[in-house]
Amino acid sequence: MPALTVVVVVYNIPREAPRTLFSLSADYQRDIDPEEYEIIVVDNGSSPPFDPRVLDGLQGNFRLLRIDDAPASPAHAANRGLAAARGAVVGLLIDGARLVTPGLLHYALLGANSHPKAVVASLGWYLGGDLQGAAAEAGYNQAREDALLSSIDWPTDGYRLFDIGTLDESSVDGWMAPISETNTLFMRRQLWDLLGGLDERFDAAGGGLVNLDIYRRALQLDGADPVVLLGEASFHQLHGGVSTNAGQSQQLDNWDRWHSQYRQLRSVDWTWVPRRSPATLIGRLPAEAMSRFVHSAISPVRADVHPLGPAFDQGTWSPTPVARPADPVTAGLVDLAHMELRRGRPGAAGAVARFARHRDPDNHELRRLMSLTANHVRFEPDDAHRAVALARAHQIVGDLAGATAHFRKALDRQPGLVDAHVGLSELRMPAEHYLVWLQRLYDLLAPATALEIGIYHGQSLALHRPPTVVIGVDPQPLVAQPLQTETHIFTQTSDAFFASQRLDALLGGRPLSVGFIDGLHLFEQALRDFMNLEAHCGPESTILIHDTVPLDEPTQRREMDTVFHTGDVWRTVLCLRKYRPGLQMFTIATPPTGLTVVTGLDPSSRLLEAHYDEYVNEFLSIPFVAIENDLSRALNVVAADLPSVERLLGERRSTRS
C-alpha cells in the first residue's frame, strides 16, 4: 500500500495537465521513492477525453479515472478520486493545471505524519508577473507562458518557478500569514473521512467556493494542526478557467454568485480562514523563494497581518518602539547607529554601537544593536563609511582629535568621499550651515532686489521672501525647491547675462540690494562676477561670496578632482583686500566652506576692470600653501556669531523701493 495518494482533477487542459503530472512524477519529485506514492488522475468529462498515453511516459504509479457524464463542478470528481485512494495520507489538487515544486510530496508526507490532525497546505502562485486575470487582459497568453518556462529551463530546476511567479489572491502575505485556500491539501485519510470529502452541493462550474470551504472546514476540526510547506508551492498555468483566468470584472461577478451560494449552504458569510494556533512550517527555503519570504514578512499586503509584530521598524529592525536613552550622549550615539542601519550599513552601525558600549555598557538598545550587527562588524570590510561613522561617534563624545583621525582615515580609504570632507569642515567650523546664515543675512538686510549667480537646486533662492524680487543666473539650473517670491531665472552664464544688459531693465534704475556669488569655483570668474555685480550696486548694497575658505589643498584645486570642491575662490578675497582696501570685508566661519560678506561698495570704481588681467596673473601665482596655515588672518575669518556679524554690518541696510 502506498504511503501517499495524490488526486488530480483535470478538465479540458491538454496543454497543462501533462506538465502538472510530470511535476508530480518520480522523475521530478525529490526525496521520495516512486513506490511510496500513487497519483490518481480523474478526468472530469474532458472533451476530447484525457489521453491516457500521457501517463505512459511518466515514472511512478499513475491511475486514470474517467467520468463521462460529469457535472460542471469538480467536487464530485475529487470525491471519486478520494474514494479510490489507497494511501494513508491523501492529497488533493482540485485544479490539475498547477505545476508543483520538487519537494512538495516529500514534505507533504512529512507534514501529514507530524500530527494526527495535521492539515497540510502549500501556497498558491500564478505563473507570470501579475494576477493572472489582469495579466491575460494585458496580453499574457499561453505562448508567453511557454516562453517564461523556457527562460528558466523548466523542469531542470523546479524551484526556479519562484523566479517567474506571483502569489495568488489566496496567499497574498506568504508563508508567515494565514491563507484562504490551497490547491495542494494533504491530510490523513481519517480526516478526509471525518469531513465527508468535498460538499457536492457546490455545483457551480469550477466549484465556486468548494475549495475554500473544504480548507476552512478542515482547520475548524477539533485539534486541527495547520501545517504550511515552507519553500514549496503550486503554480497555476493559464488555461482560460472560469475562476482564476476570468477577467477582473468577471471575477467580481463570480464571487457575488459563489458567495451567495456559500451563504445559502453554510448560513454565514465566508470569511478568511481563522487559525487557532500559528502554522507549523515544514520544509526548506530555497534561494529562489528567499526574497519573497522576506518581502512578505516585512511588507505584508493586509493591514491586519503583522508577521514581525505591529510595531516592527524596518529601519532599526526592532519589533517594538525603541526607547531613546536618557543620557544625551548615548542617545546621540544610538541615533547615529540607527542612521547607519537605515542607510544599509550594519557594519558601521555595529562599530558605533560597540564604541558607545564602552561608556554605557548596560544600555539595552546598544546590546540589541550589537546582537544584530556583531558579525557584520567582524566580517564586513572595514571601509571608509565605517570610518566616517566612527568619526561622527568621536565627535558626539567631544573627542575632536579622534574624529579628525577617523575622517582622515576615511579619505585614505576612499579619496574624495564627500561625507568625510563635510565632517572635517564641520570640525573646523562648528557652526550652523551656510544656508542658515544666508537666511539670517537676508532677514537682516531685507533686500528689495537680489541676484544669485549659480542656483543649482534652488536652496538659496527659496530663502527669499516677498516683497524681494529675485534674479537667478545659471546655465543649467535644477530648481527643486518651492520659491516664495517673484523670481526670474536666466539659463545662461553670468558673463552672457551681464553682457545682455537684462539686469538694467529688471532693476529699473534702482541699485541692486544683494548679490550672491556661488557659480564657477574659479578665481578669475568670481572676480569678474564681483566686478559686474558691484557696477549695479549702491552704497547700501552687499555682495556675498560662497566657498571662500578651502578645506585643504586637494579640494581647492582649480580642476574639480573631488565632489567637495571650493576651487580657488579664496584668491578673490586676497585680491579685493589688497587692491580695494576701502571695501569692508569679513568671512563668516560657517560650514562647509565659509561665506564672505562685502560692503562699502563703489559702483563707479573701474580699478579691477582696468587691471583685471594683471591681478588675475598675480594671484594665480600664489600657491595655497602660502596661506594654508594662516587662513583666519588672510581671509579675515570671524566667528559665526550673530551679534558680532550684526555689529560688523553696522547700519548698512538695503531699503526697499
C-alpha positions, 0 to 999 in steps of 0.5 A: 500500500502506498504511503501517499495518494495524490488526486488530480482533477483535470478538465479540458487542459491538454496543454497543462495537465501533462506538465502538472503530472510530470511535476508530480512524477518520480522523475521530478519529485525529490526525496521520495521513492516512486513506490511510496506514492500513487497519483490518481488522475480523474478526468472530469468529462474532458472533451476530447477525453484525457489521453491516457498515453500521457501517463505512459511516459511518466515514472511512478504509479499513475491511475486514470479515472474517467467520468463521462457524464460529469457535472460542471463542478469538480467536487464530485470528481475529487470525491471519486478520486478520494474514494479510490485512494489507497494511501494513508495520507491523501492529497488533493489538487482540485485544479490539475493545471498547477505545476508543483515544486520538487519537494512538495510530496516529500514534505507533504508526507512529512507534514501529514505524519507530524500530527494526527490532525495535521492539515497540510497546505502549500501556497498558491502562485500564478505563473507570470508577473501579475494576477493572472486575470489582469495579466491575460487582459494585458496580453499574457497568453499561453505562448508567453507562458511557454516562453517564461518556462523556457527562460528558466529551463523548466523542469531542470530546476523546479524551484526556479518557478519562484523566479517567474511567479506571483502569489495568488489572491489566496496567499497574498502575505506568504508563508508567515500569514494565514491563507484562504485556500490551497490547491495542494491539501494533504491530510490523513485519510481519517480526516478526509473521512471525518469531513465527508470529502468535498460538499457536492452541493457546490455545483457551480462550474469550477466549484465556486467556493468548494475549495475554500470551504473544504480548507476552512472546514478542515482547520475548524476540526477539533485539534486541527494542526495547520501545517504550511510547506515552507519553500514549496508551492503550486503554480497555476498555468493559464488555461482560460478557467472560469475562476482564476483566468476570468477577467477582473470584472468577471471575477467580481461577478463570480464571487457575488454568485459563489458567495451567495451560494456559500451563504445559502449552504453554510448560513454565514458569510465566508470569511478568511480562514481563522487559525487557532494556533500559528502554522507549523512550517515544514520544509526548506527555503530555497534561494529562489523563494528567499526574497519573497519570504522576506518581502512578505514578512516585512511588507505584508499586503493586509493591514491586519497581518503583522508577521514581525509584530505591529510595531516592527521598524524596518529601519532599526529592525526592532519589533517594538518602539525603541526607547531613546536613552536618557543620557544625551550622549548615548542617545546621540550615539544610538541615533547615529547607529540607527542612521547607519542601519537605515542607510544599509550599513550594519557594519558601521552601525555595529562599530558605533554601537560597540564604541558607545558600549564602552561608556554605557555598557548596560544600555539595552538598545546598544546590546540589541544593536550589537546582537544584530550587527556583531558579525557584520562588524567582524566580517564586513570590510572595514571601509571608509563609511565605517570610518566616517561613522566612527568619526561622527561617534568621536565627535558626539563624545567631544573627542575632536582629535579622534574624529579628525583621525577617523575622517582622515582615515576615511579619505585614505580609504576612499579619496574624495568621499564627500561625507568625510570632507563635510565632517572635517569642515564641520570640525573646523567650523562648528557652526550652523550651515551656510544656508542658515546664515544666508537666511539670517543675512537676508532677514537682516538686510531685507533686500528689495532686489537680489541676484544669485549667480549659480542656483543649482537646486534652488536652496538659496533662492527659496530663502527669499521672501516677498516683497524681494524680487529675485534674479537667478543666473545659471546655465543649467539650473535644477530648481527643486525647491518651492520659491516664495517670491517673484523670481526670474531665472536666466539659463545662461552664464553670468558673463552672457547675462551681464553682457545682455544688459537684462539686469538694467531693465529688471532693476529699473534704475534702482541699485541692486540690494544683494548679490550672491556669488556661488557659480564657477569655483574659479578665481578669475570668474568670481572676480569678474562676477564681483566686478559686474555685480558691484557696477549695479550696486549702491552704497547700501548694497552687499555682495556675498561670496560662497566657498571662500575658505578651502578645506585643504589643498586637494579640494581647492584645486582649480580642476574639480578632482573631488565632489567637495570642491571650493576651487580657488575662490579664496584668491578673490578675497586676497585680491579685493583686500589688497587692491580695494582696501576701502571695501569692508570685508569679513568671512563668516566661519560657517560650514562647509566652506565659509561665506564672505560678506562685502560692503562699502561698495563703489559702483563707479570704481573701474580699478579691477576692470582696468587691471583685471588681467594683471591681478588675475596673473598675480594671484594665480601665482600664489600657491595655497600653501602660502596661506594654508596655515594662516587662513583666519588672518588672510581671509579675515575669518570671524566667528559665526556669531550673530551679534558680532556679524550684526555689529560688523554690518553696522547700519548698512541696510538695503531699503526697499523701493 
